[in-house]
Amino acid sequence: MNAFLDWFYAFFTTVIDGFWKIISGIFNGIVQIFNVADYVKQVNLYKGGFDVLSWILFFVSIILFLGILAIIIYLIYLGIRKFIRYRKSAVTNQDLLEEVADLHKNVLKLTKEKERILALKIGQTSISVDELNQIFEEEEEELGENATKTETETQSDKPVRFVRLDAVDKKYDYYIAPDYRKDYSLKELCENFRNFCCSRMGLFYEEKVIRLMFAGLSSTKLVLLQGISGTGKTSLPYAMGKFFKNDSTIVSVQPSWRDRAELFGYFNEFSKRFNETEVLRRIYESAYNDDVNVMILDEMNIARVEYYFAEMLSIMEMPDSNEWRIELVPSAWENDPKKLTDGKLYIPQNVWYVGTANNDDSTFAVSDKVYDRAFTINIDSKASPFKAPDVEPMEVSYSYVNSLYEKAVNDNPLEQKYLDMIEQLDAFVIKKFRVAFGNRIIKQLKIFAPVYVACGGDVVEAIDHILATKVFRKFESLNLSLIRDEIKGLINYLNTLFGKNKMVSSIEFLDRLQRSY
């Protein structure tokens, strides 16, 4: 027995001593690595023989040693961190397994409870066990079918992403079109509208401005009213909405507008709804009715028009009106509004856009792209007050107004002699100023001039307005000091071609260019 005890003592002493050497060895190694005093003694011992190169290599060695030491410590830190994460994940998985086991226990308890209830029912009824089990199976299948049905309904019951457009659909479920008036000519419409502005709204406009407004709407869907502040630019299209018993939608353009989302809205991926604007709602509703719909873009050039209105400018150039569509969302949902096709909005023809623009330091210059597509009316002064008979607002359909436009173009086409004059003027302007007429301008003129005559105006006055606002306006970008003498020749040529003092607007504009030099 003593021999065994001696062996046991010797065995465990050896084992414990081995563990102590491992621990003490690691500890002694760490102490030795960070023994700064020993390093100082070594430097003092050898520094007497160091030259300049030796000192440089000394410092490089110290830096390399510290870098390697930092990397080792960082790797140890990463290893400990990874181990802690792994341990935490293992503990979490163990908790989940325990929770699953508890659920299985609960299922077994419920099964036993079901069997107990089954036994009680068997005792109280004459139904066999097999028949009762069949009843329970049928009930479970029915519950499964109801759950599947509920899940399907939940998937199909997506939120309505176009709330305002959906409200428009519901509004027009029981819509009855009004009894539109069809007994007015264009000239009578212009006169009645001018008298309405005076008698009902206290607004005074010259006859020429009213004629330009109605005739301009025939040639394009975008009308630009520009001039100094306070001359009634915004009030004119606003009064037109009141006159036609269909209020205009006023949109206040903001300096921050940079894309079409400011005009139409955007789809919110978080809420799964489309943030609809009043412009979008009005355009969508216009497809349901035959009213004259006017959208007012107030202070249109306080932001760059070609940024937020670029897509609309491009669409207006498409010859087929059925292609006037804007993609709002890339795909269609079952509960989308009725008149959205594959997520695309149709731009109806009974909508006109009237923009107002002030030319001052706080606004941007309107680009040629916008001027070429728009019809421009300059309102630089207030009209004198006058007395007018009281005129009530009237309901006139877009179709009837458009038929009056078509009738005017067919009955009063622009005479060939005026087309020849314009061709001669085009050649003169190209030669002297390197500025040419575009096909778009001629196309607009062939529509605008006959309608302007039907509104009570003069054909030369119509040509004069188009030339002043669309052709001669381009001279502002030229070097006026080089074309000053050429402008004098152009004025004389206009008087010779169209008659003395006939081209009033064009000559006034050219004179103003000369004086600005």
Secondary structure, 3 states (H helix, E strand, C coil): CHHHHHHHHHHHHHHHHHHHHHHHHHHHHHHHHCCHHHHHHHHHHHHHHCCHHHHHHHHHHHHHHHHHHHHHHHHHHHHHHHHHHHHHHHHHHHHHHHHHHHHHHHHHHHHHHHHHHHHHHHHHCCCCHHHHHHHHHHHHHHHHHHHHHHHHHHHHCCCCCCHHHHHHHHHHHHCCCCCCCCCCCHHHHHHHHHHHHHHHHCCCCCHHHHHHHHHHHHHCCEEEEECCCCCCCCHHHHHHHHHCCCCCEEEECCCCCCCCHHHHEEEECCCCEEEECHHHHHHHHHCCCCCCEEEEEECHHHCCHHHHCHHHHHHCCCCCHHHCEEECCCCCCCCCCCCEECCEEECCCCEEEEEEECCCCCCCCCCHHHHHHCEEEECCCCCCCCCCCCCCCCCCCHHHHHHHHHHHHHHCCCCHHHHHHHHHHHHHHHHHHCCCCCHHHHHHHHHHHHHHHHCCCCHHHHHHHHHHHHHHHHHHHCCHHHHHHHHHHHHHHHHHHHCCCCCHHHHHHHHHHHHCC
